[in-house]
Amino acid sequence: MKLEIDPVADAAYFEISPAEVASTKEIEPGIIADYDADGHLVGIEVLSMSKRARLPSLEAVA
């Protein structure tokens, strides 16, 4: 498994399997799932990460 974050694209990709992607399906707006030829999940891409993240403020953590 591997997580890739692209701050320029404001996106993240969570790779579950190194299998070749055979199909892609948007499971909800901005969340895209990749599947192999057998229909197994290969990875998930999340777009607009900065709008979806609910991180605590630095003051709350300190």
DSSP file (Angstrom, degrees, kcal/mol; ACC not computed):
  #  RESIDUE AA STRUCTURE BP1 BP2  ACC     N-H-->O    O-->H-N    N-H-->O    O-->H-N    TCO  KAPPA ALPHA  PHI   PSI    X-CA   Y-CA   Z-CA
    1    1 A M              0   0    0      0, 0.0     2,-0.3     0, 0.0    15,-0.2   0.000 360.0 360.0 360.0 148.4    0.0    0.0    0.0
    2    2 A K  E     -A   15   0A   0     13,-2.2    13,-3.2     2,-0.0     2,-0.5  -0.997 360.0-151.3-151.4 142.9    1.1    3.5   -0.8
    3    3 A L  E     -A   14   0A   0     -2,-0.3     2,-0.4    11,-0.2    11,-0.2  -0.976  13.3-172.3-117.7 126.7   -0.2    7.0   -0.3
    4    4 A E  E     -A   13   0A   0      9,-2.8     9,-3.0    -2,-0.5     2,-0.5  -0.976   2.8-166.4-118.9 130.2    0.8    9.8   -2.7
    5    5 A I  E     -A   12   0A   0     -2,-0.4     7,-0.2     7,-0.2    -2,-0.0  -0.967   5.8-167.1-118.2 130.2   -0.1   13.4   -2.0
    6    6 A D  E  >> -A   11   0A   0      5,-3.0     5,-1.9    -2,-0.5     4,-1.2  -0.895   2.8-174.9-115.9  98.4    0.1   16.1   -4.7
    7    7 A P  T  45S+     0   0    0      0, 0.0    -1,-0.1     0, 0.0    43,-0.1   0.796  84.1  55.9 -66.3 -27.1   -0.2   19.5   -3.1
    8    8 A V  T  45S+     0   0    0      1,-0.2    -2,-0.0     2,-0.1     0, 0.0   0.924 116.1  35.7 -69.2 -43.8   -0.1   21.3   -6.5
    9    9 A A  T  45S-     0   0    0      2,-0.1    39,-0.5    -3,-0.1    -1,-0.2   0.573 105.4-131.2 -83.0  -9.9   -3.1   19.2   -7.8
   10   10 A D  T  <5 +     0   0    0     -4,-1.2    39,-2.1     1,-0.2    38,-0.9   0.934  67.0 120.4  56.8  48.4   -4.7   19.3   -4.3
   11   11 A A  E   < -AB   6  47A   0     -5,-1.9    -5,-3.0    36,-0.2     2,-0.3  -0.937  49.3-155.6-140.6 159.2   -5.2   15.5   -4.6
   12   12 A A  E     -AB   5  46A   0     34,-2.2    34,-3.0    -2,-0.3     2,-0.4  -0.989   4.3-159.1-135.4 146.0   -4.2   12.3   -2.9
   13   13 A Y  E     -AB   4  45A   0     -9,-3.0    -9,-2.8    -2,-0.3     2,-0.7  -0.989   2.1-161.8-128.2 124.0   -4.0    8.7   -4.3
   14   14 A F  E     -AB   3  44A   0     30,-2.9    30,-1.9    -2,-0.4     2,-0.6  -0.900  12.2-156.9-105.1 106.7   -4.1    5.7   -2.0
   15   15 A E  E     +AB   2  43A   0    -13,-3.2   -13,-2.2    -2,-0.7    28,-0.3  -0.741  19.0 173.0 -87.8 122.6   -2.7    2.7   -3.9
   16   16 A I        +     0   0    0     26,-3.0    27,-0.2    -2,-0.6    -1,-0.2   0.770  69.5  16.5 -96.0 -33.4   -4.0   -0.6   -2.5
   17   17 A S        -     0   0    0     25,-2.0    -1,-0.3     2,-0.1   -15,-0.0  -0.987  62.8-134.6-141.6 146.9   -2.5   -2.9   -5.1
   18   18 A P        +     0   0    0      0, 0.0     3,-0.1     0, 0.0    24,-0.1   0.375  66.4 127.5 -81.8   6.9    0.1   -2.6   -7.8
   19   19 A A  S    S-     0   0    0      1,-0.1     2,-0.2    23,-0.1    -2,-0.1  -0.175  71.6 -92.9 -61.5 156.1   -2.2   -4.3  -10.3
   20   20 A E        -     0   0    0      1,-0.1     2,-0.4     2,-0.0    17,-0.3  -0.501  40.4-115.3 -72.3 136.8   -2.9   -2.6  -13.6
   21   21 A V        +     0   0    0     -2,-0.2    15,-0.3     1,-0.2     3,-0.1  -0.599  37.4 170.7 -75.9 126.4   -6.0   -0.4  -13.7
   22   22 A A        +     0   0    0     13,-3.3     2,-0.3    -2,-0.4    14,-0.2   0.682  65.2  11.2-106.5 -28.1   -8.7   -1.7  -16.0
   23   23 A S  E     -C   35   0A   0     12,-2.0    12,-3.0     2,-0.0     2,-0.4  -0.989  58.7-152.4-151.2 158.6  -11.6    0.6  -15.1
   24   24 A T  E     -C   34   0A   0     -2,-0.3     2,-0.4    10,-0.2    10,-0.2  -0.986  10.2-175.0-134.2 140.9  -12.3    3.7  -13.1
   25   25 A K  E     -C   33   0A   0      8,-2.6     8,-3.1    -2,-0.4     2,-0.9  -0.994  25.5-134.0-139.8 131.0  -15.6    4.8  -11.4
   26   26 A E  E     -C   32   0A   0     -2,-0.4     6,-0.2     6,-0.2    -2,-0.0  -0.753  21.7-173.7 -81.2 110.8  -16.4    8.0   -9.6
   27   27 A I  E    S-     0   0A   0      4,-1.7    -1,-0.2    -2,-0.9     5,-0.2   0.714  71.3 -11.2 -84.9 -20.6  -18.0    6.8   -6.5
   28   28 A E  E >  S-C   31   0A   0      3,-1.3     3,-2.8    -3,-0.1    -1,-0.3  -0.923 104.2 -58.2-163.4 163.7  -19.0   10.3   -5.3
   29   29 A P  T 3  S+     0   0    0      0, 0.0     3,-0.1     0, 0.0    18,-0.0  -0.214 125.4   3.6 -53.5 122.1  -18.0   13.7   -6.6
   30   30 A G  T 3  S+     0   0    0      1,-0.1    17,-3.0    16,-0.1     2,-0.5   0.496 108.8 100.0  82.9   4.6  -14.2   14.1   -6.3
   31   31 A I  E <   -CD  28  46A   0     -3,-2.8    -4,-1.7    15,-0.2    -3,-1.3  -0.966  51.0-175.1-126.0 115.8  -13.6   10.5   -5.2
   32   32 A I  E     -CD  26  45A   0     13,-2.6    13,-3.1    -2,-0.5     2,-0.4  -0.922   9.2-157.4-118.1 130.6  -12.5    8.1   -7.9
   33   33 A A  E     -CD  25  44A   0     -8,-3.1    -8,-2.6    -2,-0.4     2,-0.4  -0.883   5.4-152.5-108.6 137.1  -11.9    4.4   -7.5
   34   34 A D  E     -CD  24  43A   0      9,-3.0     8,-3.4    -2,-0.4     9,-1.2  -0.884  13.4-168.5-107.7 140.0   -9.7    2.3   -9.8
   35   35 A Y  E     -CD  23  41A   0    -12,-3.0   -13,-3.3    -2,-0.4   -12,-2.0  -0.923  15.9-128.3-127.8 151.1  -10.3   -1.4  -10.4
   36   36 A D    >   -     0   0    0      4,-2.4     3,-1.9    -2,-0.3   -15,-0.1  -0.240  46.4 -85.1 -85.2-176.9   -8.3   -4.2  -12.0
   37   37 A A  T 3  S+     0   0    0    -17,-0.3   -16,-0.1     1,-0.3    -1,-0.1   0.738 129.9  53.1 -64.0 -23.2   -9.7   -6.6  -14.7
   38   38 A D  T 3  S-     0   0    0      2,-0.1    -1,-0.3     0, 0.0    -3,-0.0   0.411 121.2-105.7 -91.7   2.0  -11.2   -8.8  -12.0
   39   39 A G  S <  S+     0   0    0     -3,-1.9     2,-0.3     1,-0.3    -2,-0.1   0.569  72.1 143.6  87.1   8.7  -13.1   -6.0  -10.4
   40   40 A H        -     0   0    0      1,-0.1    -4,-2.4     2,-0.0    -1,-0.3  -0.606  59.3-102.0 -82.7 143.5  -10.8   -5.7   -7.4
   41   41 A L  E     + D   0  35A   0     -2,-0.3    -6,-0.3    -6,-0.2     3,-0.1  -0.452  39.5 174.9 -66.0 128.4  -10.0   -2.3   -5.9
   42   42 A V  E     -     0   0A   0     -8,-3.4   -26,-3.0     1,-0.4   -25,-2.0   0.771  60.0 -29.9-102.0 -40.5   -6.6   -1.0   -7.0
   43   43 A G  E     -BD  15  34A   0     -9,-1.2    -9,-3.0   -28,-0.3     2,-0.4  -0.990  47.2-127.6-171.1 167.9   -6.7    2.5   -5.6
   44   44 A I  E     -BD  14  33A   0    -30,-1.9   -30,-2.9    -2,-0.3     2,-0.4  -0.997  15.3-158.0-131.5 130.7   -8.7    5.5   -4.6
   45   45 A E  E     -BD  13  32A   0    -13,-3.1   -13,-2.6    -2,-0.4     2,-0.5  -0.915   4.5-162.6-108.2 134.4   -8.1    9.1   -5.7
   46   46 A V  E     -BD  12  31A   0    -34,-3.0   -34,-2.2    -2,-0.4     3,-0.3  -0.973   8.4-159.8-118.3 121.0   -9.4   12.0   -3.6
   47   47 A L  E     +B   11   0A   0    -17,-3.0   -36,-0.2    -2,-0.5   -37,-0.1  -0.600  69.3  26.5 -96.6 159.2   -9.6   15.4   -5.3
   48   48 A S    >>  +     0   0    0    -38,-0.9     4,-1.0   -39,-0.5     3,-1.0   0.923  68.3 172.1  56.3  49.8   -9.8   18.8   -3.5
   49   49 A M  H >> S+     0   0    0    -39,-2.1     4,-2.5    -3,-0.3     3,-0.7   0.868  70.2  58.9 -56.9 -40.6   -8.1   17.5   -0.4
   50   50 A S  H 34 S+     0   0    0      1,-0.3    -1,-0.3     2,-0.2    -2,-0.1   0.796 107.2  47.6 -65.1 -25.9   -7.8   21.0    1.2
   51   51 A K  H <4 S+     0   0    0     -3,-1.0    -1,-0.3     1,-0.1    -2,-0.2   0.702 116.9  42.9 -84.0 -20.3  -11.6   21.4    1.1
   52   52 A R  H << S+     0   0    0     -4,-1.0    -2,-0.2    -3,-0.7    -3,-0.1   0.745  89.5  99.6 -96.2 -27.7  -12.2   17.9    2.6
   53   53 A A     <  -     0   0    0     -4,-2.5     2,-0.3    -5,-0.2    -5,-0.0  -0.343  50.8-164.7 -67.3 138.8   -9.6   17.8    5.3
   54   54 A R        +     0   0    0     -2,-0.1    -1,-0.1     2,-0.0    -3,-0.0  -0.606  25.1 165.3-121.2  69.0  -10.8   18.5    8.8
   55   55 A L        -     0   0    0     -2,-0.3     3,-0.1     1,-0.1     2,-0.0  -0.618  38.9-111.7 -87.4 143.1   -7.5   19.1   10.6
   56   56 A P        -     0   0    0      0, 0.0    -1,-0.1     0, 0.0     2,-0.0  -0.363  38.6-101.6 -68.3 153.2   -7.3   20.7   14.0
   57   57 A S     >  -     0   0    0      1,-0.1     4,-1.4    -2,-0.0     3,-0.3  -0.340  28.8-113.6 -69.7 158.3   -5.8   24.1   14.2
   58   58 A L  H  > S+     0   0    0      1,-0.2     4,-2.1     2,-0.2    -1,-0.1   0.850 116.7  57.5 -62.5 -34.1   -2.3   24.4   15.4
   59   59 A E  H  4 S+     0   0    0      1,-0.2    -1,-0.2     2,-0.2    -2,-0.0   0.872 105.1  50.5 -64.9 -36.3   -3.5   26.2   18.5
   60   60 A A  H  4 S+     0   0    0     -3,-0.3    -1,-0.2     1,-0.2    -2,-0.2   0.816 112.7  46.6 -71.6 -30.2   -5.7   23.3   19.5
   61   61 A V  H  <        0   0    0     -4,-1.4    -2,-0.2     1,-0.2    -1,-0.2   0.844 360.0 360.0 -80.3 -34.8   -2.9   20.8   19.1
   62   62 A A     <        0   0    0     -4,-2.1    -1,-0.2    -5,-0.2    -2,-0.2   0.470 360.0 360.0 -70.0 360.0   -0.3   22.8   21.1
